[in-house]
Amino acid sequence: MQEKAYLVLENGSVFPGRCFGVEAPGVSTLAVGSDIPFGELVFNTGMSGYHEILTDPSYTGQIVTMTYPHIGNYGCDDHWSENGPEPSSRKDVKVSALVVREVYDGPLPHGRISLDLYLKNNNICGITGIDTRKLTIMLRDNGSCNAVVVRPSDTGSGWTDSDHKACLEYLKSLPSMEGQNLIADVGVDEVVHFPGSGTHIALLDCGIKANILRELESRSCRISLLPSGATIQDIEKVNPDGVFLSNGPGDPAVLEHQTSLVQNLLGKYPVVGICLGHQIIGQAIGSQTYKMKFGHHGCNHPVRDEKTGRVFVTSQNHGFAVNEKTLPKDVTVRFRNANDGSIEGLEWKEKKLLCVQFHPEASPGPVDSSWIFDAFLDVINNTASPEEKVK
């Protein structure tokens, strides 16, 4: 865990550190299409939850920087993983690399393994010893950007101008997150059925988090989990009570099939969604989405319910948002971010629609927003209105 490594940003900044997990590749191995730890660099403000972050499908194509300085002190356990029932051929860890100030390497509770070993087992590179405060301020001021984690081409000589030039040329060749369709890299490939005695939900899997399934199963829901490319005929075949769109990675603006699907579903089925699902629904009703400067990533984001005035703590992971200026007049902004005022949820009663940008399944608070799942079921079953659930 002591090999020198460097985090290189597309703006030319270089942050020296040390490898943990698998060894970072050398600069000389950089090539488009190769297995290199690169991606959009974002920061997460959570003090814990690194295992869930590593396995969250929504982080596909990203390098995550933890702002909390000491990471790994309670180890890793596969029971905490957030990747859903994907094919076994896909990686459990979804992030491209993990960036920390200091990685813990001391004793752990029985049955858990170290963060270092967990990354090794999943062929993922980590880099420690990074000035994450400086890095976070840079991302906050300048916005998220592509980055790569590498070792110098000559470990004896250290970092050189030629290494720097090679990394920048490589980063310039990479696409930005804007315009990327990444949902084909996550989610199920065929329909998966989960038994239940209650509401039957057709759940479009764009990279679902496991805890969303757990929350629905705890409410006795019967779930038909469909691939992200499912058609309206596929949904009609399972004959659900309502349709749920999951979270997932990438840019919603390029998801034309899923957006068109929701347009055809509105008025025929109640429709609910979380995160990417919320963004797709926003597009389906005629709105537009946009790339945020550095997004919302963390488990301490305050959200205000515009109907009740209540503010609650939420977990969030998104780099895109729905543009309020493009919303149809019949659609209500149900939830709003208390920090920056961005849209955190939409409601359209006439169309039986409710969606949220945040993650109510992620247990911040720890149960501040779990009532959202009851509100989803109320919309699907046409029972009590969502605001009545919090009175």
C-alpha positions as CSV (number, residue, x, y, z in Angstrom):
1,M,0.0,0.0,0.0
2,Q,3.0,2.3,-0.3
3,E,3.6,2.6,-4.0
4,K,3.6,6.2,-5.2
5,A,0.6,7.3,-7.2
6,Y,-0.7,10.5,-8.7
7,L,-4.2,11.8,-9.2
8,V,-4.2,13.9,-12.4
9,L,-7.1,16.2,-13.3
10,E,-7.9,17.4,-16.8
11,N,-7.2,21.0,-15.7
12,G,-3.6,20.0,-15.2
13,S,-3.6,19.7,-11.4
14,V,-1.6,16.8,-9.9
15,F,-2.1,15.4,-6.4
16,P,0.6,13.0,-5.2
17,G,-0.3,10.1,-2.9
18,R,0.1,6.3,-2.4
19,C,-1.7,3.3,-3.8
20,F,-4.0,1.1,-1.8
21,G,-6.3,-1.6,-3.2
22,V,-4.8,-2.7,-6.5
23,E,-1.7,-1.0,-7.8
24,A,-2.4,2.0,-10.1
25,P,-1.3,1.5,-13.7
26,G,1.8,3.1,-15.0
27,V,1.6,6.2,-17.3
28,S,3.0,4.2,-20.2
29,T,-0.1,1.9,-20.2
30,L,-2.6,4.7,-20.8
31,A,-4.8,3.9,-23.7
32,V,-8.4,4.6,-24.6
33,G,-10.5,1.5,-23.9
34,S,-8.0,-0.1,-21.5
35,D,-8.8,-0.9,-17.9
36,I,-7.6,2.4,-16.4
37,P,-8.9,4.0,-13.2
38,F,-10.4,7.1,-14.8
39,G,-13.7,8.9,-14.6
40,E,-15.6,12.0,-13.6
41,L,-14.1,13.2,-10.3
42,V,-16.7,14.1,-7.7
43,F,-16.7,14.6,-3.9
44,N,-18.9,12.9,-1.3
45,T,-19.6,14.7,2.0
46,G,-20.6,11.6,4.0
47,M,-18.7,10.8,7.1
48,S,-19.4,7.1,6.6
49,G,-21.0,4.8,4.0
50,Y,-17.9,4.2,1.8
51,H,-18.9,0.6,1.1
52,E,-22.4,1.6,0.0
53,I,-20.8,4.4,-2.2
54,L,-18.4,1.9,-3.8
55,T,-21.2,-0.4,-4.8
56,D,-23.8,2.1,-5.8
57,P,-24.5,1.7,-9.6
58,S,-25.2,5.4,-9.9
59,Y,-21.4,6.0,-9.4
60,T,-20.5,4.1,-12.6
61,G,-17.9,6.0,-14.5
62,Q,-16.9,8.2,-11.6
63,I,-13.9,8.6,-9.2
64,V,-15.1,9.4,-5.7
65,T,-13.3,11.7,-3.3
66,M,-14.4,11.3,0.4
67,T,-14.3,14.7,2.1
68,Y,-14.1,13.0,5.6
69,P,-10.4,12.6,6.3
70,H,-10.3,9.1,7.8
71,I,-11.9,6.3,5.8
72,G,-12.1,2.5,6.4
73,N,-12.1,2.3,10.2
74,Y,-15.1,-0.1,10.3
75,G,-14.1,-2.3,7.4
76,C,-16.3,-3.8,4.6
77,D,-19.1,-6.4,4.6
78,D,-20.8,-7.7,1.5
79,H,-24.2,-7.5,3.2
80,W,-23.9,-3.7,2.8
81,S,-23.5,-3.7,-0.9
82,E,-26.0,-1.6,-2.9
83,N,-25.6,-3.2,-6.3
84,G,-28.9,-4.9,-7.2
85,P,-29.5,-8.4,-8.7
86,E,-27.2,-7.9,-11.7
87,P,-25.5,-10.6,-13.7
88,S,-22.5,-12.2,-11.9
89,S,-20.2,-11.1,-14.7
90,R,-20.5,-7.5,-13.7
91,K,-18.3,-5.9,-11.0
92,D,-19.7,-5.4,-7.5
93,V,-17.7,-2.2,-7.1
94,K,-19.0,0.5,-9.5
95,V,-16.6,3.5,-8.9
96,S,-13.6,3.7,-11.0
97,A,-11.3,4.7,-8.1
98,L,-11.5,5.9,-4.5
99,V,-9.6,9.0,-3.3
100,V,-9.1,9.5,0.5
101,R,-7.0,11.6,2.9
102,E,-6.0,8.7,5.1
103,V,-7.0,5.0,4.8
104,Y,-7.4,3.0,8.0
105,D,-5.3,-0.2,8.3
106,G,-6.0,-1.2,12.0
107,P,-8.0,-3.9,13.6
108,L,-11.7,-4.5,12.5
109,P,-14.8,-6.2,14.0
110,H,-14.9,-9.9,13.5
111,G,-16.1,-11.0,10.0
112,R,-15.2,-7.8,8.2
113,I,-12.3,-7.2,5.8
114,S,-10.3,-4.1,5.3
115,L,-11.1,-1.5,2.7
116,D,-7.7,-2.1,1.2
117,L,-8.4,-5.9,0.8
118,Y,-12.0,-5.2,-0.4
119,L,-10.7,-3.0,-3.3
120,K,-8.0,-5.6,-4.1
121,N,-10.7,-8.3,-4.3
122,N,-12.7,-6.2,-6.7
123,N,-9.7,-5.0,-8.8
124,I,-10.2,-1.4,-7.9
125,C,-7.5,1.2,-7.3
126,G,-7.5,3.6,-4.3
127,I,-5.2,6.5,-3.6
128,T,-4.4,7.8,-0.1
129,G,-2.4,10.7,1.2
130,I,-4.3,13.2,-1.0
131,D,-5.1,16.7,0.2
132,T,-8.8,16.2,-0.1
133,R,-9.6,19.6,1.4
134,K,-7.7,21.3,-1.4
135,L,-9.2,19.0,-4.0
136,T,-12.8,19.4,-2.8
137,I,-12.4,23.2,-2.9
138,M,-11.1,23.0,-6.4
139,L,-14.0,20.9,-7.5
140,R,-16.5,23.1,-5.7
141,D,-15.1,26.2,-7.4
142,N,-14.4,24.9,-10.9
143,G,-16.8,22.0,-11.2
144,S,-16.4,18.2,-11.6
145,C,-14.0,17.1,-14.2
146,N,-12.3,13.9,-15.6
147,A,-9.3,12.5,-13.8
148,V,-7.1,9.5,-13.7
149,V,-5.0,7.7,-11.1
150,V,-1.6,6.5,-12.3
151,R,2.0,5.6,-11.2
152,P,4.9,7.4,-12.8
153,S,6.4,5.7,-15.9
154,D,9.8,5.4,-14.0
155,T,9.3,4.9,-10.3
156,G,12.9,5.7,-9.7
157,S,12.7,9.2,-11.3
158,G,9.3,10.1,-9.9
159,W,6.8,12.3,-11.7
160,T,8.1,13.9,-14.9
161,D,7.0,16.4,-17.4
162,S,6.5,13.7,-20.0
163,D,4.2,11.8,-17.5
164,H,2.2,15.0,-17.1
165,K,1.9,15.6,-20.8
166,A,0.9,11.9,-21.5
167,C,-1.9,12.1,-18.8
168,L,-3.3,15.3,-20.1
169,E,-3.4,14.0,-23.7
170,Y,-5.2,10.9,-22.4
171,L,-7.7,12.9,-20.4
172,K,-8.4,15.1,-23.4
173,S,-9.4,12.0,-25.4
174,L,-12.1,11.0,-22.9
175,P,-15.7,12.0,-23.1
176,S,-17.3,14.1,-20.4
177,M,-20.1,12.7,-18.3
178,E,-22.5,14.9,-20.2
179,G,-23.9,12.9,-23.1
180,Q,-23.0,9.5,-21.8
181,N,-25.5,6.6,-21.7
182,L,-24.2,4.3,-18.9
183,I,-27.3,2.4,-18.0
184,A,-26.4,-0.5,-20.3
185,D,-23.5,-1.2,-17.9
186,V,-25.8,-1.8,-14.9
187,G,-29.1,-3.5,-14.1
188,V,-30.6,-6.8,-15.0
189,D,-30.6,-8.3,-18.5
190,E,-33.9,-10.1,-18.1
191,V,-37.1,-9.9,-16.0
192,V,-36.6,-10.9,-12.3
193,H,-39.7,-11.5,-10.1
194,F,-39.9,-10.9,-6.4
195,P,-42.9,-12.4,-4.7
196,G,-45.2,-10.4,-2.4
197,S,-48.8,-10.2,-1.3
198,G,-49.3,-6.4,-1.8
199,T,-49.0,-3.8,-4.6
200,H,-47.5,-5.1,-7.8
201,I,-44.8,-2.9,-9.2
202,A,-43.1,-3.0,-12.6
203,L,-39.6,-1.6,-11.7
204,L,-37.5,-0.4,-14.6
205,D,-33.9,-1.2,-13.6
206,C,-31.5,1.5,-14.7
207,G,-29.0,0.6,-12.0
208,I,-31.2,0.1,-8.9
209,K,-29.8,0.2,-5.4
210,A,-30.5,-2.9,-3.4
211,N,-32.1,-1.0,-0.5
212,I,-34.9,0.3,-2.8
213,L,-35.9,-3.3,-3.3
214,R,-35.6,-4.0,0.5
215,E,-37.9,-1.0,1.2
216,L,-40.5,-2.2,-1.2
217,E,-40.3,-5.8,0.0
218,S,-40.7,-4.7,3.6
219,R,-44.1,-3.2,2.4
220,S,-45.1,-6.6,0.9
221,C,-44.8,-5.4,-2.6
222,R,-44.7,-7.8,-5.5
223,I,-42.0,-6.6,-7.9
224,S,-41.3,-7.3,-11.5
225,L,-37.8,-6.0,-12.1
226,L,-37.4,-5.2,-15.8
227,P,-34.3,-4.3,-17.9
228,S,-33.8,-0.7,-18.7
229,G,-34.6,-1.4,-22.4
230,A,-38.0,-2.8,-21.6
231,T,-40.9,-1.8,-23.9
232,I,-44.5,-0.9,-23.0
233,Q,-45.5,-4.3,-24.2
234,D,-43.1,-5.8,-21.6
235,I,-44.8,-3.8,-18.9
236,E,-48.3,-4.6,-20.1
237,K,-47.3,-8.3,-20.0
238,V,-46.5,-8.3,-16.3
239,N,-49.8,-6.2,-15.7
240,P,-48.6,-4.1,-12.7
241,D,-50.5,-1.7,-10.5
242,G,-47.9,1.0,-11.2
243,V,-44.5,1.7,-12.7
244,F,-41.3,2.6,-10.8
245,L,-38.2,4.1,-12.4
246,S,-35.0,3.4,-10.6
247,N,-31.8,5.4,-10.0
248,G,-28.8,5.0,-12.3
249,P,-25.7,6.5,-13.8
250,G,-25.0,8.9,-16.7
251,D,-26.8,11.7,-18.5
252,P,-30.6,11.4,-18.6
253,A,-30.8,13.6,-21.8
254,V,-29.6,10.8,-24.0
255,L,-32.1,8.2,-22.7
256,E,-34.6,8.7,-25.5
257,H,-36.1,5.2,-25.2
258,Q,-36.8,5.4,-21.5
259,T,-38.2,9.0,-21.9
260,S,-40.5,7.9,-24.7
261,L,-41.6,4.8,-22.7
262,V,-42.7,7.0,-19.7
263,Q,-44.6,9.3,-22.1
264,N,-46.6,6.3,-23.3
265,L,-47.2,5.1,-19.7
266,L,-48.6,8.4,-18.3
267,G,-52.3,8.2,-18.0
268,K,-52.2,4.4,-18.3
269,Y,-50.3,3.6,-15.1
270,P,-49.3,5.5,-12.0
271,V,-45.6,6.4,-12.4
272,V,-43.1,7.0,-9.6
273,G,-39.3,7.3,-9.6
274,I,-36.0,8.0,-7.8
275,C,-33.0,10.1,-8.9
276,L,-32.3,9.2,-12.6
277,G,-35.9,7.9,-12.7
278,H,-37.0,11.3,-11.5
279,Q,-35.0,13.0,-14.3
280,I,-36.4,10.7,-17.0
281,I,-39.9,11.4,-15.7
282,G,-39.2,15.1,-15.9
283,Q,-38.1,14.8,-19.5
284,A,-41.2,12.7,-20.3
285,I,-43.6,15.4,-19.1
286,G,-41.8,18.0,-21.3
287,S,-39.1,19.4,-19.1
288,Q,-35.3,19.5,-19.7
289,T,-32.4,18.4,-17.6
290,Y,-29.0,20.1,-17.2
291,K,-25.6,19.2,-15.9
292,M,-24.9,20.6,-12.4
293,K,-21.5,22.3,-11.6
294,F,-20.5,19.6,-9.0
295,G,-23.7,17.9,-8.2
296,H,-25.0,16.6,-4.9
297,H,-23.1,13.7,-3.4
298,G,-23.5,12.9,0.3
299,C,-25.9,11.9,3.1
300,N,-26.5,15.3,4.7
301,H,-28.5,17.3,2.2
302,P,-31.5,19.2,3.5
303,V,-34.7,18.9,1.5
304,R,-37.9,20.9,2.1
305,D,-41.4,19.6,1.4
306,E,-43.1,22.5,-0.2
307,K,-46.6,21.3,0.9
308,T,-45.8,20.9,4.6
309,G,-42.8,23.2,5.1
310,R,-41.0,20.3,6.7
311,V,-37.2,20.0,6.2
312,F,-35.6,16.6,6.4
313,V,-32.1,15.1,5.9
314,T,-31.5,13.2,2.7
315,S,-28.9,11.1,0.9
316,Q,-28.1,12.3,-2.6
317,N,-26.0,11.2,-5.6
318,H,-26.6,13.1,-8.8
319,G,-24.8,15.4,-11.2
320,F,-27.9,16.3,-13.3
321,A,-31.2,18.1,-12.4
322,V,-34.5,19.0,-13.8
323,N,-34.7,22.6,-15.2
324,E,-37.6,24.3,-13.4
325,K,-38.1,26.9,-16.1
326,T,-39.1,24.1,-18.5
327,L,-41.7,22.5,-16.3
328,P,-45.3,22.2,-17.6
329,K,-47.7,24.4,-15.7
330,D,-49.8,21.5,-14.3
331,V,-46.8,19.9,-12.6
332,T,-46.0,20.9,-9.0
333,V,-42.5,21.1,-7.5
334,R,-43.2,19.0,-4.4
335,F,-39.6,19.0,-2.9
336,R,-36.8,21.5,-3.1
337,N,-33.2,21.5,-2.0
338,A,-32.9,23.8,1.0
339,N,-29.3,24.8,0.1
340,D,-29.5,25.8,-3.5
341,G,-33.2,25.7,-4.3
342,S,-32.9,23.0,-7.0
343,I,-35.8,20.6,-7.7
344,E,-35.8,17.5,-5.5
345,G,-39.2,16.1,-6.4
346,L,-42.2,16.5,-8.7
347,E,-45.9,15.8,-8.3
348,W,-48.7,15.6,-10.9
349,K,-51.9,14.4,-9.2
350,E,-54.0,14.2,-12.4
351,K,-51.5,11.8,-14.0
352,K,-50.8,9.9,-10.7
353,L,-47.1,10.9,-10.8
354,L,-44.7,11.4,-7.9
355,C,-40.9,11.4,-8.2
356,V,-37.9,12.4,-6.1
357,Q,-34.3,13.4,-6.8
358,F,-32.9,12.3,-3.5
359,H,-32.6,8.7,-2.1
360,P,-35.2,7.9,0.5
361,E,-33.9,4.3,0.8
362,A,-30.4,5.4,2.0
363,S,-31.4,5.9,5.6
364,P,-30.1,9.4,6.5
365,G,-31.6,10.8,9.6
366,P,-31.8,7.7,9.8
367,V,-35.5,7.4,8.7
368,D,-36.3,11.0,7.8
369,S,-37.4,10.2,4.3
370,S,-38.5,6.5,4.4
371,W,-42.1,7.7,4.3
372,I,-41.6,8.5,0.6
373,F,-42.1,4.8,-0.2
374,D,-45.5,4.9,1.5
375,A,-46.3,8.0,-0.5
376,F,-45.3,6.2,-3.7
377,L,-47.7,3.3,-2.8
378,D,-50.4,5.8,-2.0
379,V,-50.1,7.3,-5.5
380,I,-50.1,3.8,-7.1
381,N,-53.0,2.6,-5.1
382,N,-54.9,5.9,-5.3
383,T,-55.3,6.1,-1.5
384,A,-54.2,8.8,0.9
385,S,-52.5,11.8,-0.6
386,P,-48.7,12.0,0.1
387,E,-48.9,15.0,2.3
388,E,-51.3,13.2,4.6
389,K,-48.6,10.7,5.4
390,V,-46.6,13.2,7.4
391,K,-49.4,14.9,9.3
